[in-house]
């Protein structure tokens, strides 16, 4: 039996920089939205960029971290140790416009509680974070801060002239805010650094949903990627950013190909071409793949969030089609807040290589998942284990079945159904 919605709180407003695409914040917001809707809440959305529910959304372009003026201010704030007077004024002007838009959002949709998706955690949009914090303080608005990754977890936020902004809003310490984090280390650091208590809710997956399956639509994906029947398609289901450790995936494919007898035995597909952090790392990855003689496939014209049609009339395949038609998933990240791609691979019953990044070692590995594990770098043992799994269908089926069962037990929507109503109890009586 699950607690249902609170009697006094029925309308929930999600706030973030964007609700679009397959970034981790958008994915987790979607999951929370599904469960809250199931529990009887009405949900609404405020962001700088969105392709969700137009009739229940409000878009303020300056709330997006990629907005030209916001991006320019962000670069200046974190590149300089002193702040010019005009910069402070410009931040204040954008903050004022965003706060006015937020007030309208709350009023127009009669919002009872806000759920702030990472905009109080990582300072990608300082005017937005400060605007939300001021609104919450002024209205004593019941708020859940769903924090995915904090400023102290990224080296690039350790310098600059943003100290006062960080203290004010990243995260804010206000009595009407309940903080939620996605891993145990974040919970410890939030308490240690800010004196703020929090509830841990890890990333989850709807393990009872129906997956995309091998069908006529995705039957031609491998041919379009020029993957022969006897070749192995390794899938790197991430964006091209440095912390994803894509060099290790390239090395794995190179060494696997050598071990199994040919330079074309393995090919690597990167699913997300979005470059949120510039293109220097992409150049590095492309050069390294060429150096290692690995065919690296980046096809934004072919792989997208959803199925569709290309301008030439050809098919656009979804990320899930890529999972279905791949043979092995690489996930050698050096840091993750939790690991959506890991859950996706488990759900699609794919064998997976995982680097023992801190959160995996602390919160995920103890659950008992059976993966190929590297500890910072690729070894002969790692390559041999990958080869063994790919050459032994019985072992592969056993591993992926066990992993699916563990994921369903510990990291499913059931966890959200239990924990979210408990957090909402702090805002009102539960019916």
N, C-alpha and C positions, 0 to 999 in steps of 0.2 A: 504493500500500500504506500502511495506517495502523497506527500503534502501537495495541495493545490495552491492556486494563487492566493495572495493576501486579500482580505476583504477591502482594504483601503487603497490598494495599489493595483491598477489594472492596465495602465498604459506605460510602456517602457520605451525610452528613447535611446537608441544606440548612437554614439558619437565617435567618429574617427576621421583620419585624413582621407581615407578612401574605402569604399566598399565595391571592389571590382577586382576581377582576376583571381589568381590562385596563390596570392601571398598568404603567409600563415595567419595574419590577423584577420583577413577577410574570411578565410576558411573557418576559423574558430568562431567568429561572429555568426556565420551562417548556422553553425551547429547549435550555438546558444539560442539563436532565433527559432530554430525548429523545435527545440525542447520547450522553450518558454511559450510558444504558440500552442504546443500540445497541452501544456499545463493551464492554458486559459488566458494568457496575457495577450494584449494587442501590442504590436511592435512597430516602431517608427525609426527613421534613420536620418542622421545629419552628417554630411561629409563634404569633402572638396571635390570628390570624383565618385561617380556611382553609376552602375547599370542595374540597380536593384529597385523593385517596387516603386515606380514613379509616383503613384498616388499616395504613398506613405513616406516619401523621402523629401528632404530639403537639401539642395546642393549650393554651397557657397564656395566658389572656385578658390578663394584664398585659404581655405582650410586644407587644400591639398599641398603636401610638402614639395611637390614638383612645380607649383605655380611659380612663374618666373621671378616675381618680386620676393616671394618667400624664400626661394632657392638662393637668390642673390644675398639676401640678408643673412641666411643661414651660413653661407660660405664666409662672409665677413666676420660674423660673430665667433666662429670657431677657428678662424685663421689669425686673429689678432688678439693680443693680450690686453689692449685698452679699447674702450668703446667711444666712438665719436658721439657728440651730442645729437647730431642729426639721425644717427642710426637708432638711438633710443626712441626718438620721436617717431620714426618710421615704423618701428615695432609697435609702438603705442597706437598709431593710426590703424594699422591692420587689426590689432587686438580689439580696438573699439568697434570696428565694423563687424568682426566675427562675433563679438559678444552681443551686439544688437541682433544679429541673425539668429543666434542661439536663443535669445529671449523670445523672438518671434516663433521659433520652432517649438519651444516649450509651451507657449501660449496657444498657438494655432492647433497643435495636436493634443493639448491638455495632458502633457507628460507628467506622470507621477514619480518616476524614478529614471535617472540616467545611468546608462552603462557606458563608461568611457573606455574605448578599445585602444589601449596602448598610447593614447595621446597624453597621458599623465606619466608615461614611463620613459620613452626614448624621445629626446628633444629634436625631432625632425622638423617640427613646426612650432617654434617658440610662441608666436602670437596666439596660436590656437590653444596651446596648453594653458597659457596665462588667462585667456578669455574664459575658458571653461572653469578654471579655478575660481575666478572672480564671480562668475555667475553662481556657482555652487555655494560660495561663501555668502553672497548677498541674498540668495533665496533660501538658504539652508536646505538645498535640494538633496533629497535622498539619492545617493550615488554609489554605484559599484565601479571601482577602478579595476578593470581587467588588464593587468600588466603582463606583457609578453617578454619584454627585454628592457633593461634599465640603462641609463647613461653610463654608469660605471662599468658596464660590460663591453663597451666599445672604446677603443683607444682614441679614436678621433674626437671624442667628446671630453677628453681629459685636459684639453688646452682651450684657450680662447678667453672671451670676456663675458661668459654667460652665467657666472656663479650665482648672481642674485636671481636670475630667472630659474635656474635649476632648483634653488631653495624654495622658491615660491610655488612651483608647479610640477616639478619632475622628481618625485611625486609631491603633491601638496599634503599637508598634514591638517585636515579639517575634520571636525567631529561627525559630520554627516556622510563621510566617505567610508565605505567598507572596501578594503583592498583584497584583491584576489591575484595570486601569482601562479605560474604554471610549473614550477619546480621547487624542490626543497631548498636548494642553495639560494634562490631568490628570496625565499621566505626568511632565511637566516640573515642575509645581507640587508634586507629591508628593515628588519628589526635592529640590526647592529648599527647601520649607517644613519637611519632616520628615526629610530624609536617607534616604528609603525608596525603593529601586528597585522597579520594577514591570514587568509585561508588559501590552501593550495588546492587547485583544481587543474590537473594535467590536461593536455590536449587529448581529445577523444575521437572516436569514430563510430558511425552507425553500423555496427557489425551485423545488424538484422536487415539492412537494406539489400537490394538486389544489385549486384555488380554488373558492369558492362561485361559481356562475354564475347568469345570468338564468334563472329557472325559474318555474313556476306559483306557488310559495310567495311569492316576492318581487315578483311581477308587479303586485300591488296597492299596493306601498309608496308610490309617488309619488302615487297617488290619495288614499291615507289622509293624506298630508302636504299635500294640496291643491296639488300641482304640476301645472300644465297641460302638455300635450305640447309647446307652444312656449316654455315657460319653462325656465330653466337652474337646476339644483339644484347649488349649491356646498356642499361638505361640509367642515366644520371638525372633523377627527377627534381632538379633544383634550378635556381637562377645561377647566372655566372658571376658569382661574387667570391672573394678570396677565402672566406671562412668555410666555404663548401669543400675545400681541399680537392679540387678536380684533378690536380696533378697526380694524386694517388690513384684515382680511377683510371687515368691514362696509363700510368705505370702498370697497374694490374692487368689491363687489357693487353699491353705489350708483352708482359711476361707470360700471361696465359697463352697468347698466340705462339710464343716461342716454345713453351712447354708442350703444346699440343701439335706442333709441327708445321706452322706456316704463318706468315705475316698477316694474312687476311682471315685468320680463324675467328677473330673477335673484332667487333666494331662498337663504337661508343656513341650513343645518342643523348644529347643534352636537351631536355624538354622545354626549358624556360629561357628564352633569349633576352628577357627583360634585363636592362642594365641600370639598376637603381643607384649603383655606386660608381658610375663611369665605365669607360671602355678599356682602361689600361690592363685590367686583369684578363679580359677577354683576349687581348693581343698576346698576353703571356701564355694563356691556355692553348691558343691556336698554334703558336710557335713551338710549344713543348710537345704537342701532339705530332707535329711534323717531324720534330727531332727524334721522337720515339717511334716513328713510323706507324702511328695509329690513325686509322680513319675516324675523324671526329665529325659527327653529323649534327649540325645546327640548322633546323629547317622551320623557321617561324611561318613560312608559307604553307607548311604541311601539318604542323602540330599546333593546336590552339586549346583554349579552355574547353570549347565545345565543338561538336561536329558542325561542319558548314561546307560552303562551296567557294573554291578559288575563282578569281576573275576569269581564268581560262576554262572554267567549268569543271575542273578536277575536284577531288574530295579534300576537305580539311578534316583531319582526324583529331579526336579529343585526347587529352592526357591519359584518360582511362583506356583508350584504344592502344596507346603506347605501352601501358602496363601489360595489357592482355597479350600483345604480340612480342614482348621482350622476353628474354631468357633469364636474365639475372639483373638485380638492382644494385647499384653502387651508391653508398652513402658515407663517404669518408670525411664528413665535416669535422673541422677542428673545434667548432663551437656551435651549439644550437640551444635555443630556449627550452625546447622539448624535442620535437621531431615529427612534423606532419608527414614527411615523405616516408619515414619509417612505418607509420601507421598505414599509409596507403599500400606499401609493399606487402605488409602483413595481411591486409584485407584482400589484396589481389593474389594472395598465396604465391608470392615470388621469393626465391632465396635471395638473401641480401648480405652484402658486405657492409659492416659498420665500423667506423673508427670509435674508439672508446673515449669520446668527448665526455667532459665532466658530468653533464646531466644524464647521459646514457648510463655511465658507470654508477651513478648515485640512485637514480629513480627508475630506470628501465631494465637494465641488465639483471637486477635482483629478482625480477618477476619470473625469470626462467626462460626467456626467449633463446632459441637456437639459431645463431647467426654465425657467419664468418667474421671474426673480430680481428681488427688490426689495432695495434697500440701505438699510434703515431706514424707508422710507416709500414710499407708493404714488405713482407718477408716471403721466403720460399714456402714456409708452412701455410701462409695465407693463400698463396697462388695454388698450392696443391689441394687445399681444402675446397677452393672454388672449382677446380677441375674435377675433384671427386664428386661434388654435388651435381655438377652438370653432366657427368657421365653415368650417374647412378639414379635412374628415375625413382626407384623405391626409396632411397635415402632422401631425395628431394621432396617427394610426397609426404614422407613422415615428418620432415622438418617443418614444412609450410603448414601442415595440418595442426601440429602442436602449437606453432606460433599463433595461428588464427584463434585457437581455443583460449590461449592465454590473453590475447588482445581482447577477445569478447568478454572474458571474465573480469578484467581489471581496467580496461580503457574504453568502455563502450558508453553509449548514451545513458545507460543505467546510472552511471556515476553522476552525470549532470542532473538526472531526475531526482536523485537523492540529495545532492548538495545545494543546488540553486535555491530551492524553497527554504532551506535553513538560513541562507544569507538574507533572503527577503523577510524572514521573520524579524530581523532587526528593525525593519521599517514599519511593521504593522502586524496585527493579529492574523493568524493563518486560518483560513476556513477549512 
